Amino acid sequence: MIGSETLDAIRQFLKLESSAGILLIAAAVLAIILDNSPFAWLYDQLLTLPFSVSIGTWGLSKPLLLWVNDGLMAVFFLLVGLEVKREILEGELSSKSQILLPAIAAAGGMIVPSGLYAALNWGDPVAIRGWAIPAATDIAFALGIISLLGSRVPVSLKILLTAIAIFDDLGAIIIIAVFYTADLSLLSLAFAAVAIAGLFILNRMRVTRLAPYILIGILLWVFVLKSGVHATLAGVALGLAIPLRAKDAEGHSPLRHLEHILHPWVAFAILPLFAFANAGLPLFEMSFADLQNPVSLGIALGLIAGKQFGVFVPAWLAIKSGLAELPEGTNYLGLYGMSVLTGIGFTMSLFIGSLAFNDPAMAGPVRIGILLGSIVCALLGYIILRKAFARRFTRA
């Protein structure tokens, strides 16, 4: 059973994520409008505007787009690390019975879409690098669609969707670390290892002040950025190091405190900025051939078909076999509608796409596939969920 305080916290989280999802949609639409307007030059110049930070002879110089993708997204992954740790220690992933259904569904939801993409792009050494793009789920976007249905969708189904997305994020972290790492700098990696050891020592010493963690975390981000491993992984490492519990039972939770601070910034600033910076697509330059590109088709097919079947079929089998239970208050059509919504990849798919391809010519096919697949899944998922809980609508 879920306690009243936990349920209230979950409802607050879902409310925040839902409203953030709507803002995310607005940011993406604005980017597409600007990129197809007379102000397209301004949009492009803004993203390529160079920013530099230097101390003496040492410095970092990157265009604004990379500061968003490498810097601000590290803060997003810091929040992911915090949420994952909390959920595993005392949340929805703290027991085997709670873990099984979302773990099975998430595994299928990553394997099947990736397999479909790989099947369409097999033999092309460049295109095959995008195999992980349709494996991601944008939880803010998906919950934003569910919020349009109001309270008719059971909280238990929203919790399941959130848990699946957490496993998706874990999968994305592993994929980024293993498959999307550039040439490594052993010296920078050694400095990064020292920084991680410092975070571990702070945790073992039960240091509850956030300042030492943040300071070492900033250094870790710089070392990881210079190492060739993607800098967002520094955010995950920092999040996992922050202690959940204080020295005494009455003390505040450093993890919850930082999570509370970061959540609105990530939901209402960082993710919309990322969407605005990465969703621009010059529609007037598109042709029918662009829609037939194997990269676009692989991503769209992976999100639309691969996600829904990869999530629903394993979940259905687990429930029918008695390994897991159908979420309270829902039905199989509702479970299927939620499975369709996991095909909304959007921000996470765009992020993985930016890691998979360095060639600017690949940006168009990637964005076409992601936007097409995400839009279809959003519309289809909404229709199915409305049908699944039609009686709730008639009583409302």
PECOR-V141264 format. One record per run of one state. SS is the DSSP state (H for helix, E for strand, - for the rest). FROM is the first residue (numbers start at 1). TO is the last residue. If there is no record, write none. Layout:
ss: <SS	SS>
from: <FROM	FROM>
to: <TO	TO>
This chain:
ss: <-	H	-	H	-	E	-	E	H	-	H	-	H	-	H	-	H	-	H	-	H	-	H	-	H	-	H	-	H	-	H	-	H	-	H	-	H	-	H	-	H	-	H	->
from: <1	4	36	40	49	50	56	58	64	91	96	122	127	131	133	136	139	148	150	153	155	180	186	205	210	228	232	242	254	279	283	286	288	292	294	321	332	342	346	357	361	389	390	396>
to: <3	35	39	48	49	55	57	63	90	95	121	126	130	132	135	138	147	149	152	154	179	185	204	209	227	231	241	253	278	282	285	287	291	293	320	331	341	345	356	360	388	389	395	396>
